Structure formats: structure tokens, C-alpha cells
Amino acid sequence: MPDSFDYGSVSFADYDDFRAQTDLFSGALVDKLVPLNLGSGAGGERIWGYMVSGRYFSVLGVSPAHGRFFDYEDDGSDGQYPVAVLSHGFWQRAFGGSPTVLGETLTINGRAFEVIGIAPESFIGTAIGLFPAVWLPASMSEFVMPGFELRNRNNRSFLSLARLRPGIDIEEARSGLDVLAMQLQSEYPESNRGIGLNVLPEAEGGIHPVMRGGFIGFSGVLVIVVTLVLLLACANVAGLLLSRAAYRQREIGLRLALGATRGRLVRQLLTESLLLSLGGLSVGLVVATWCAHFLSKLGPPTDLPLSLPMALDGRVVLFALLVSLLTAILFGLLPALQSTRSNLVSSLKATGGFSATRRSRLRSGLVAGQVALSTVLLVGAGIFVRGLQSAHQVDLGFDPEGLVIASVDLDLQGYERERGLQFFDQLGERVHALPAVQSVGWVNMIPFAININQNSVAPEGFEPKADGGTPSINRNVVSSDYFDAMRIRIVSGRGFTDTDVADAPAVVTVNETLAARFWPGENAVGKRMGRPGGTMMEVVGVVEDGKYLTLGEDPTPFFFYPLKQRQSLEMTLVVRTQGEPGALLERIREEVRAMDAGLPVYDVKPMDEHLRIALVPARVGASLLGSFAFLALGLAAVRSTACLPSRWRSSGSRSASVARLALEDGTSW
């Protein structure tokens, strides 16, 4: 859809409509990642799981490791299937891999669920790097998430995958869904006006477009760096093979004189090169396995169950084998050909060792290439380190110094809205009364929290084009004192106040980019925006732009709802203190326990630690590139010292002669 993201979420009701398009799809599914409270009382644990449609596992072609999956022809009556499927990792961690867990009851968000199956070890769901604990039927959503309306078409919070029917290509699927979208707009104008249904290949849908550029860019840089190191190592080995061939010049000449063919000698030398390459491959796979195991244990500092998918599968091993064979042939062939091309008479007159070695342009070129590649890697490492330094100086739109955060989810604890708002007010007052605390605020999504939440909104009077839709804009829910606690500057108008309650006129604040996009050249304060045909909200303030998802993002339209007008009971407490932030962490936990001993509090940490999420790509890039650069220098040094020509040795102890010959070899081709 123009003027909006072309990759987003769908409502469960819309999914019901497009999964019925059996002429296009052989199967369809939806899923939604949700936080869950496991157990009850003071021993509660926060876990993550998926709410999924009934045919989720069958569409993905996954079979259970133990027990069975839920797989209904339809998705069942709402609330009638309190069953759960455990991930293999959670089954091992929480239940020791005992098969007796099947049939047992788990208390999830205060409701009993029967365990009916265990997923296979290799299956983690549809999102790369996310490791959920359980899968629950989407028909249980309203019982797991209080206030959630599963059949509400405006509730577009599910991600969808579908399997094309054989013989149907993606363009046919897009055309068919375009027709369906028009039908839904006609039948449900209040909820589906301007809403289209787009189709993307699964390979493009695994990463949200907001983050895809960063992932692809970082992966591309990493591939280039690894390729440069591989070329450098190959040049190193080729140089060593050339020197070794020069050392064996008399032996090769003697074999040629005795009748050995040049082709046979080339095959022998190539075989030696292949054995050397395969030996390096074996060592490399052992080191790679160890590194993958180590890196898989690392994860960003977030509550989400994220981990790097670093396993070495058969495709990786096959690729490494092919690359090893190719490099062995390419970089072993030239030394083999050169060593068998020497003059037979001069080879037989050689006294052995390095005495017959002549200055080789190829060998000199390989040394020069190694130095050039090492320089490229060093420069790249310097750029990454410089970028990491610059990242610390990026204007975030708020002041992270002295901030502490702590998150709670009252929805999962069964709080009703009014009781939840009272909890937020009371906990905020208790924390504000602690020594050295300056200000306290609440926010639904803390910046850089690896979370995206959008609403379709437009300025009052907006009419979507026939081929377009209503823009989807990133949004957040904040308390009246959030901007003060974060030190976000209000450019014009005002922030929220305690009078912006549910029965008061609906209001929002917008950032500078959104104001310029909707009302260019005008004062946004006093303007109205919202869903066409829905409730209009008055803009009461404009705040300065900030960074919301990534440090490198361009200025992004963003707006804020007031907490007391927007139902959101999963919130993060933001505390600004004059003292040491770390000293406040346990005091916050104590205040939460004093109000509700069974409420899990998570992500309790200083803001500086939380910002490590945004710096992960730069840190990893600087570390990897720096390590590769020093490895390259080491290889170049080994190559240079291991292959001293005999002319250097013949100069004896005269250092001036050695230096002169070294300069000659390094500058002549």
C-alpha cells in the first residue's frame, strides 16, 4: 500500500476470509507472539509463546516429537480448547524431558491448560532467532489476554503465512487477494476501508522491512570481510606452495629427466594442495562448531527469548567443502604449473634448498596482495570502531543518563483497567518518594525494545486513493509525566495531563516528522487525526524527533496516546535518579513486591544497559572486523618471514645488503 508499510499484520476475521480462498492456497495460518505468566503466586515466571490458528503445524508440515498437535478443520469455538504444545527446549529446561508431562496441567495467565504435545527439537516457530516456550490455540486468545477481541476486524495483530496451491504463482495470489480486499472493503467499510492484502515471498517476510535493511547490510559486510580473509589466506598458502616448489626444484627436475610427465607432476602437487585444504577445512569446522555453540549462548539484553541461529547444518558443511575444493584448485594450480615449467638443465645443476630460487613476480604479487587486503581490513575495522564511537554520540531524542527502567504486565495478572491504572499511579508515587529519584513515568514500549506497534491513522478529511490505503504510523502509550522523565523536549503545545482521561476528549501528541508530513507548513497543535470514519483525536502537542527502533533510522513519523485514554496494562516504569542508577534496581523490585507479591517484574536495569540492544550491530561489526584484520596481519607476517629468498641468505650478516634486497623484492615485479 502506498504511504504505508507493505508488510504488516492481519485480523483473525480477515484471516478467516482469505484462508477460504482454496483456489489460491492449500493452507494458511496466523500466529501472534505474546508474553505469558506461568504458574501462580510468588513463584510465577514470565515466558513467551505463540497464539496460533488451528492448522498451524499442519500447514508448516511439522510433526510432533511426542503426543499430538492441535489441528482442527476450523479453529474451534472460542475458549473451548485449553490445550498447549511445548517447545522442545522449554520441555527440557522446565520438565527435564520427562514424557509424563503429557496430560499434565499448566497454569498460564491464571487458566489451566493441558499439555498435549512436544514440538521437535529443530522447530522454533516462524520467526528466525525467537525461541518460544509454548504454542496455544488462537481461539483461547480472549481468555489468555483480557480485553483482547479475537473477532474484531480492527484488531490486526496476527502475522500470516499461506502455502500456495501447486500451479499458482505469487502474482496470481496477489490478484486474487486484491479482489478479496475490495469485497471486504465493501462489506465492512468501518474496519476495512483502505485496507489491502499484500503477498510477499516467505524469504522476504521473515524480517520486517524496518529492520531488513540493517540485517542485509550487516550480513553483506560480514560476507565481504570473510571473503577477503579467505582470499588472503589462499594467497598466503599459494605463496608458501611457490616457495616449497622452489625448494624442490632439483627434485622436480630430476623426475622430469627420468621420464615423469609434466601432467603427472601437476596432479601430484595439486593432490598435496587438496590434502592441505581439506586439513584446513577439518580444523575450520571444529573451530566453527565451537564458536557457533559459544555465540548461540549470547543474546541481546532483552526479555524476548532471542538467540543467534548459529547451528552448522549440512548445507553449511557442503558449502565449506565446495569452497575449500575450489580454492585448493585455483590457488594450487599456479604454483604447480610454475614449478614444472622450470629449465631442466638449470634445475639439475641446482644444489638443493633455496639456492636455486629466483625472484618470482607471482610470489611478489601474492605478498603485495596480502598487504593490500590486510590494509583494507584494517581500514574497515577503523571505520567500524569510529562508527561505534559515533553511535554513542547520536542524538536519541531523550537523555539516557541517570535513567532506570522496570517492566510489568498487569494484563497477564488478571488486572482490570481501572485497577491497573490505580496500580500505576500508586507504584509511581512510591518510587518517586525514594531517595535521589527526580521523576517517574510510564511507557508501553521503551525505545529500542525490538517491538513494532502501528495504527492506521490519517489527518481529518483524508480520503484514501483507489490504489492506496490509510498510512500505518508507529505509536506508543505514555503517562502524563513520561516526557519529563525522559527529558523529551516539547516543541509546541503541551504534553499530557491527569485530565486526559477516558471520558475526556481524545488527544494525542505527535513528533515533528509526523506534523510535517500531515500538515506541512502549518501548526499541528489543534489539528485532528484518526482512522477515517472512526474517532478523531486532537493534537495537543508536538515533541522533538527521536530514535525509536534503530540508531541509524531516518526521521520517522511517530505519535503518542495518553495512558489513561488507551488501554495498555503492559508498561515500563522509567525512573530518573540523581544517584547511581544500579543502586535503585532492588528498591524498585521491593516496591513492586510490596504491592503484588505474585507479579513478575522484568527487564529491571539502567537505561545504558538497555541501549546495548541498539549498539549490538556496531559492537559485533567492530569486534569481528578488528579480529579479522589482525588475523590478516598475522598471516601476512608469517608469509613474509617464512619465504625469505636465498639471495637474502647469501648476503650473510650484512644488514644493509639484506635491507636493500628486501626493498628490491618488495618493489619489483
Salt bridges, closest charged atoms under 4 A:
ASP3 OD1 - ARG517 NH2 2.40
ASP14 OD1 - ARG153 NH1 2.54
ASP14 OD2 - ARG156 NE 3.96
ASP16 OD1 - ARG19 NH2 3.25
ASP16 OD2 - ARG151 NH1 2.98
ASP17 OD2 - ARG153 NH2 2.87
GLU45 OE2 - ARG93 NH1 3.24
ASP71 OD1 - ARG55 NE 3.48
ASP75 OD2 - ARG19 NH1 2.91
ASP78 OD1 - ARG151 NH2 2.89
GLU171 OE2 - ARG174 NH1 2.81
GLU251 OE1 - ARG248 NE 3.12
GLU251 OE2 - ARG255 NH2 3.24
GLU272 OE1 - ARG244 NH1 2.98
GLU272 OE1 - ARG248 NH1 3.10
ASP303 OD2 - ARG46 NE 2.64
ASP313 OD2 - ARG315 NH2 2.78
ASP399 OD2 - ARG487 NH1 2.95
ASP399 OD2 - ARG576 NH1 3.75
ASP409 OD2 - ARG46 NH1 3.86
ASP425 OD2 - LYS564 NZ 3.64
GLU460 OE1 - ARG528 NE 3.19
GLU463 OE1 - ARG193 NH2 2.57
ASP500 OD2 - ARG494 NH1 3.08
GLU522 OE1 - LYS527 NZ 2.75
GLU544 OE1 - ARG489 NE 3.98
GLU570 OE2 - ARG46 NH2 3.32
GLU586 OE1 - ARG589 NH1 3.63
GLU586 OE2 - ARG593 NH2 2.88
GLU590 OE1 - ARG587 NE 3.74
GLU591 OE1 - ARG430 NE 2.75
ASP603 OD1 - LYS605 NZ 3.74
GLU664 OE1 - ARG359 NH1 3.99
GLU664 OE2 - ARG660 NH1 3.02
ASP665 OD1 - ARG647 NH2 3.08
